[in-house]
Amino acid sequence: MTDAPEPKPAARHAVALVGASREALFALSRDARILSWNDAARRLLGYPAASAIGSSLGAWATSARHVE
């Protein structure tokens, strides 16, 4: 059990939409750190969310150039 507040319905809905999207989507913090990473991003770039979350966008932008 944690003291974390229960997500609001709108937040749960947004998470479900991102997860169901066939487009590669991710969310960033104000300092350009990856906060979330969906399965389409994993398929496009080849890395699971666990590898991306917490890292800087700059590292992944360089990686994405190699995919093109």
Phi, psi and chi 1 to 4 in degrees:
 res  aa     phi    psi   chi1   chi2   chi3   chi4
   1 MET       -  136.1 -167.4   91.9  165.1      -
   2 THR  -120.6  167.9   66.3      -      -      -
   3 ASP   -91.9    6.8  -67.7  -28.9      -      -
   4 ALA   -66.7  137.5      -      -      -      -
   5 PRO   -69.5  150.4   21.3  -27.9      -      -
   6 GLU   -67.9  131.7 -179.8   68.6   23.6      -
   7 PRO   -60.4  145.2  -15.0   23.6      -      -
   8 LYS   -70.5  155.1  -65.6 -178.7 -179.7 -178.4
   9 PRO   -54.0  -39.8  -26.8   34.2      -      -
  10 ALA   -63.5  -38.0      -      -      -      -
  11 ALA   -68.3  -41.3      -      -      -      -
  12 ARG   -63.4  -38.8  -72.3 -166.8  -54.9  -93.1
  13 HIS   -64.8  -43.9 -177.6   71.6      -      -
  14 ALA   -62.0  -42.4      -      -      -      -
  15 VAL   -62.0  -41.7  167.4      -      -      -
  16 ALA   -65.0  -40.5      -      -      -      -
  17 LEU   -64.3  -44.7  -73.3  173.7      -      -
  18 VAL   -63.2  -43.4  168.1      -      -      -
  19 GLY   -64.6  -31.9      -      -      -      -
  20 ALA   -87.6  -10.4      -      -      -      -
  21 SER   -69.4  143.5  177.1      -      -      -
  22 ARG   -87.7   -6.3  -67.2 -172.8  -55.1  173.9
  23 GLU   -87.9  146.1  -58.8  -65.9  -34.2      -
  24 ALA   -73.7  116.6      -      -      -      -
  25 LEU  -128.5  145.1  -59.1  171.7      -      -
  26 PHE  -151.0  156.8   52.8   90.9      -      -
  27 ALA  -112.5  146.3      -      -      -      -
  28 LEU  -119.1  150.4  -61.4  174.1      -      -
  29 SER   -82.2  174.6   66.3      -      -      -
  30 ARG   -62.9  -25.8  -70.6 -176.2  178.0  160.2
  31 ASP   -99.0   23.4   64.3  -13.9      -      -
  32 ALA    64.9   32.6      -      -      -      -
  33 ARG   -96.2  142.5  -63.0 -109.1  169.2 -131.1
  34 ILE   -76.2  125.1  -62.5  171.4      -      -
  35 LEU  -100.2  -32.2  -61.7  173.0      -      -
  36 SER  -147.6  159.0   66.3      -      -      -
  37 TRP  -155.5  117.8 -179.3  -88.0      -      -
  38 ASN   -88.1  175.5   72.8   -6.0      -      -
  39 ASP   -66.0  -31.5 -162.5   49.0      -      -
  40 ALA   -65.6  -35.2      -      -      -      -
  41 ALA   -65.2  -38.3      -      -      -      -
  42 ARG   -61.7  -45.1  178.9 -162.7   54.8   79.7
  43 ARG   -65.7  -39.7  -72.6 -170.1  -54.3  -87.0
  44 LEU   -69.0  -46.4  176.2   67.4      -      -
  45 LEU  -100.6  -14.2  -63.8  171.4      -      -
  46 GLY    83.9   15.3      -      -      -      -
  47 TYR  -126.7  137.6  -65.1   93.5      -      -
  48 PRO   -72.8  162.4   26.9  -33.4      -      -
  49 ALA   -54.6  -39.1      -      -      -      -
  50 ALA   -59.2  -29.8      -      -      -      -
  51 SER   -80.6  -28.3  -65.0      -      -      -
  52 ALA   -91.0  -40.6      -      -      -      -
  53 ILE   -62.1  129.3  -67.4  173.2      -      -
  54 GLY    96.7  -17.2      -      -      -      -
  55 SER   -87.4  168.8   62.7      -      -      -
  56 SER   -84.2  148.9   74.0      -      -      -
  57 LEU   -61.4  -35.0  177.7   61.5      -      -
  58 GLY   -55.1  -39.4      -      -      -      -
  59 ALA   -64.8  -38.0      -      -      -      -
  60 TRP   -80.1  -30.1  -65.2  100.9      -      -
  61 ALA   -63.2  -39.5      -      -      -      -
  62 THR   -64.5  -42.0  -57.2      -      -      -
  63 SER   -63.2  -40.5 -137.9      -      -      -
  64 ALA   -64.9  -31.1      -      -      -      -
  65 ARG   -62.9  -30.3  -74.7 -171.1 -153.1  128.9
  66 HIS   -76.1  -18.3  -61.9  -69.5      -      -
  67 VAL   -76.8  -34.3  171.7      -      -      -
  68 GLU   -59.0      -  -66.8 -179.8   30.9      -
